[in-house]
Amino acid sequence: MARLDADQEKALAQQILDAEAAATAALAGVEVATEILSEKPKRAERTRAGRVDRLHRAVDAAWEASKSDPSIRDAARKARGHWQRAEDISWNLAMSGRRIAHGEARKLAGPFLDEPDLVQEGYIGLLNAARRFEPGREIRFSTYAKWWVRAQMTRAIDHTGRPVRLPGCAVEQLRNLRKAMKRL
């Protein structure tokens, strides 16, 4: 997908919200889905991710229930279609930031993980960012996604890139020390 400007990013994010709202509306009469959607989170949610996870679980539960209850089959099919549309748009939004993943991978590649592996981790970060992005906030998706990409990559380096796992802060300190040594 081509590079998007701020308005295109917001338009895609709004389409995701609309598709999620349509999926929620389609599940309105399905009891098993309503139970999942009305669950109270255990802690305060600062992003949309918790709601999106509950919606995904509700769509899956409704789909499974529709196999044994034909009365909810139509609602489950509609909800699943809207959910798939939201996922497709999220993928398009995430992949519009591929350059971010490649740029961050070039910066973080080293002895612990190769650049192609970091790019793949960056794509996971982009998908996480697309799930959490809210178009109403005054920030571009590309700016928001950069943090998630870098966080996913550093997490991958921390967990899989070393024979001995170091705490995240120690890894960041080592990285900063190496940068300073290169400069000097």
N, C-alpha and C positions, 0 to 999 in steps of 0.2 A: 504494500500500500504506500502511496505517496505521502510526502510530508504534509502535515495539516497545519493550517493557521489556527489561531485561538478560537475563532467563531466556529470553524469546522469541528474542532475538538469538543466544544460545548454542545454543538448540535448532535454529535454522535452520543455524547454522555446523556443528553436529554432523551434520545431515542432508546437508550438502555433503560432509563428510568420509566419511560412510557411502556416498554415491553414488560418490565417487571410488574408495573401496576396492573397491566392487562392480565398477567398470569395470576396475580393475587385476586383480582376480580373474578376470574374464571373459577377459582377455588372456593368462592364464597359459600356455596352450599355443601361442600364436602367436609364432613365432620373430622376425619382424620387429619386433614390439612389445616383446618381451623384450629385444632389443638396445638399443632406445631407452630403455627404463625402467632398464636397468642401467648406462647411461652415467654416468661419474663427472663431477661438476661441476668446472669449471676453478678455481673459487674457493669459499670457504666460503659456504654458503647460510644466511642468517639468517632467512629466511621460507620459507613453503610455495611461493612463486611458481615456483621452479626445478622442483620436483617436479610441480607442476600443468602447467607448460609441457611437460615431458617426457611426461606422461600424455596431454595433448592431441595432441602429435605422434604418440605411439604409437597412439592411437585412430584418427587420420587415416590413418596408414600401414597399420594392419590393415584399415581399410575399403577402401583402394585395393588392397591385396593380395588381399582377398576377391573382388574382381571377376574375378581370373584364377585363383583357387584356391578352389573351392567347399567344400573341407574346413574352411576357417576362417570361412566366411560366417556361421554361427550365432554363433560367439564374437564376431566383429566387430560383428554387429548388436546383441548384448546389451551389449557395451562401449559402443557408440555411444549406445544408449538410456540407460544409466547416466550417461554423460558429459553427455548433453543434460539429464537430470534435475538433475545438479549445476549446470550452467550456469543453468537456470531458477531454481533456489533461490538461486544467487549473485545473479542479477538481482533477485529479490525482496528479498534482504538489502540489496543496494546501494540500491534504490529506497526502502527504509524510511528512508534518511537524506537524502532530497531536501531537507528543510528546511536541512540543513547546507550543501548546495551553494548554496541561495538566500541564506542568511545570509552566507556568505563572499563570494559574488558582490557583494552590496550593499556590503560593506566594501572590496572591491578594485576596484570599477568606477571608471573614470576616463577620462582622455583617450586611453588606449591601447587598451582593449577595453571594449565595452559590457557591461552586466549580462547580457543573454541569452546572449552568447557565453561569458562566464565561467561561467554556469550549466551550459552544455553541457560545458565543460572539467571542471567540478565533478562531473558525472555520470561522466565517464571516471575521475576520481580515486576516486569511490565504487566503481566496478567493480574498480579495482585493489586497493582496500582489501578488498573482499569476497573477492578471490582469495587475498589474503595473510593474512586474519584467522584466528587460531587460537583456538578456544573455550576451550582449556585454560588460557590465560593469564588473569590476573585483571584484565581490562580490558574495558570495554564496546565494542561495535562502533562506536557513535556517536563515542566518544572517539577511537578508533583511526582512524576514517575522516576525522575533521576534519583531521588532519595531511595525509593523502593528498590531500584535496580542495584544501587551500590550496597544497600543493606543485604540483599539476597546474595550478592557476590561475596561480600566479606563474611557472611554466615557460612557460605560454602567453603571458603578458604579455612575458616575456623574449624569446621566439622570434618571435612574430608581431605584437606590439603596438607595435613601434617601427621606424622606418625604419633606425636603426642599432642593431645588437644590442649590449647592454651585458652585462657579467658579472653573474651572479646576485647577488653580494654588493653590487655597485653599485646594482642595482635596489632591493634591500632597504634600503640606506642612504638612497636617495632617498625611498622610501616613508616611512621613519621620520622623515626631515627634514620632509616635507610634513605629517605628523601633528603634529609639534611646532610647526610654523608655524601650523597651524589652531588649536591649543590656545592659543597665545600671541597 
